[in-house]
């Protein structure tokens, strides 16, 4: 019988990489620190192991928890490689670099560049929120820029949250966990994929939900609010039943610029049609006021959207 989602043992060798330690468990994957067999480079190795439908067999293979999940596992693997191929083509300074992807143990693996730094989610927890407006602008403008590139390629992240933002030296952000990314089909896709309470908008909870770039925008707004408040907002389902969330422009106006607070409230509108249509829409609104944020790095060339870097590729 297959076991639960046990991680691979340190020292396991896979396709030229050696597992060193388990870093994290996600809803769809296990994440390891690994090294290259023929060099000293450290990498991040992400193994596709969907929590609800997959388990670990004694030979390390990833197998269905029950026979009824066989087709689901095969579909997840096909999507994993389809999306990994698309993601490997992305080039943006604030998107994690994907170096390789391969099949082993009856599942898929992504190999990503390892970056020294700290996790934004952990930093928010340590500080209890109350991060400065300057810090928030300097982190989330590049994140929005990275998402704008995804959206321009008809792709969605679908799991933006502080825990999926890595801060390199100088608090330079990198957007992580691209394994949740889904391609849009004819401008729309269906809900029912990855869910993170507090950050996923209501349309993402339902298979009939009309999700799109505006869904990532909601998650960005919720993430910024977490940086201020120190805790995740109520889930979108709770807000749908009874919305007790006080607008940021009322609750935090004494400590933060109204520009930023209004952006949060706009991004977190329950009605998707009332939000910014995509990350670029929200980024343009914030960049209009970048000069008003004391000490912000966003002024000048840093406030230019991804299109100034990547325009020729479209």
Long-range contacts (C-beta under 8 A, 24 or more apart in sequence): 2-55, 2-56, 2-57, 2-63, 2-65, 3-55, 3-56, 3-57, 3-58, 4-55, 4-56, 5-30, 5-49, 5-51, 5-54, 5-55, 5-56, 6-56, 7-32, 8-32, 8-47, 8-60, 12-60, 13-37, 14-45, 14-102, 14-104, 14-105, 14-109, 15-100, 15-102, 15-104, 15-109, 17-43, 17-45, 17-111, 19-45, 25-51, 26-51, 26-177, 26-179, 27-51, 27-194, 27-195, 28-76, 28-179, 28-180, 28-194, 29-179, 33-114, 34-111, 41-114, 42-114, 43-99, 43-111, 43-112, 43-113, 43-114, 44-96, 44-111, 44-112, 44-113, 44-114, 45-109, 45-110, 45-111, 45-112, 46-109, 46-110, 46-111, 46-112, 46-179, 47-105, 47-107, 47-108, 47-109, 48-76, 48-77, 48-80, 48-107, 48-108, 48-109, 48-179, 49-107, 50-76, 54-107, 59-105, 60-105, 61-105, 61-106, 61-107, 62-105, 62-106, 62-107, 63-106, 77-103, 77-107, 77-108, 79-182, 80-108, 80-110, 80-179, 81-108, 82-183, 83-178, 83-179, 83-181, 83-182, 83-183, 84-108, 84-110, 86-153, 86-155, 86-181, 86-183, 87-155, 87-178, 87-181, 90-149, 90-150, 90-153, 91-310, 92-145, 92-146, 92-149, 92-306, 92-309, 92-310, 93-142, 93-309, 94-142, 94-143, 94-145, 94-146, 94-172, 94-173, 94-174, 94-175, 95-146, 95-149, 95-150, 95-174, 95-175, 95-178, 96-166, 96-174, 96-175, 96-176, 96-178, 98-178, 110-179, 115-166, 115-168, 115-174, 116-168, 116-169, 117-166, 117-167, 117-168, 117-169, 117-174, 118-166, 118-167, 119-162, 119-163, 119-165, 119-166, 119-167, 120-162, 120-163, 120-165, 120-166, 120-167, 120-173, 120-227, 121-161, 121-162, 121-163, 121-164, 121-165, 122-163, 123-162, 123-167, 124-162, 124-226, 124-227, 124-230, 125-230, 127-230, 128-230, 129-226, 129-227, 129-228, 129-229, 129-230, 129-231, 130-228, 130-230, 130-255, 131-227, 131-228, 133-256, 133-257, 133-260, 133-293, 134-293, 134-294, 134-295, 134-296, 135-171, 135-227, 136-224, 136-227, 136-228, 136-260, 137-260, 137-286, 137-290, 137-293, 137-296, 137-298, 138-171, 138-296, 138-297, 138-298, 139-165, 139-167, 139-171, 139-173, 139-227, 140-173, 140-220, 140-223, 140-224, 140-286, 141-283, 141-286, 141-287, 141-290, 141-298, 141-302, 141-303, 142-172, 142-173, 143-173, 143-175, 143-220, 144-220, 144-279, 144-280, 144-282, 144-283, 144-286, 145-279, 145-283, 145-305, 145-306, 146-175, 146-306, 147-175, 147-213, 147-216, 147-220, 147-278, 147-279, 148-278, 148-279, 148-280, 148-283, 148-305, 148-306, 148-307, 149-306, 149-310, 150-181, 150-216, 150-279, 151-213, 151-216, 151-278, 151-279, 151-280, 152-280, 152-306, 152-307, 152-310, 152-314, 154-183, 154-184, 154-187, 155-181, 155-182, 155-183, 155-184, 156-181, 156-182, 156-183, 156-184, 156-189, 156-211, 156-212, 156-213, 156-215, 156-216, 157-181, 157-216, 157-219, 158-182, 158-193, 158-194, 158-200, 158-204, 158-211, 158-215, 158-216, 159-194, 159-196, 159-199, 159-200, 159-219, 160-199, 160-216, 160-219, 160-220, 160-223, 161-196, 161-198, 161-199, 161-219, 161-222, 161-223, 161-226, 161-232, 162-223, 162-226, 162-227, 165-223, 184-212, 187-212, 188-212, 197-232, 197-235, 198-222, 198-226, 198-232, 198-233, 198-234, 198-235, 199-223, 199-232, 199-233, 200-235, 200-236, 201-236, 201-270, 201-272, 202-236, 202-237, 202-239, 202-240, 202-270, 203-272, 204-236, 205-236, 205-237, 210-272, 212-272, 212-278, 213-277, 213-278, 213-279, 214-272, 214-273, 214-275, 214-276, 214-277, 214-278, 215-272, 216-278, 216-279, 217-267, 217-275, 217-276, 217-277, 217-278, 217-279, 217-281, 217-282, 218-267, 218-268, 218-269, 218-272, 218-275, 220-267, 220-279, 220-282, 221-263, 221-264, 221-265, 221-266, 221-267, 221-268, 221-282, 222-267, 222-268, 224-260, 224-263, 224-264, 224-267, 225-264, 225-268, 228-252, 228-255, 228-256, 228-264, 233-268, 236-270, 239-270, 240-270, 243-270, 257-289, 257-292, 257-293, 259-286, 259-289, 259-292, 260-286, 280-305
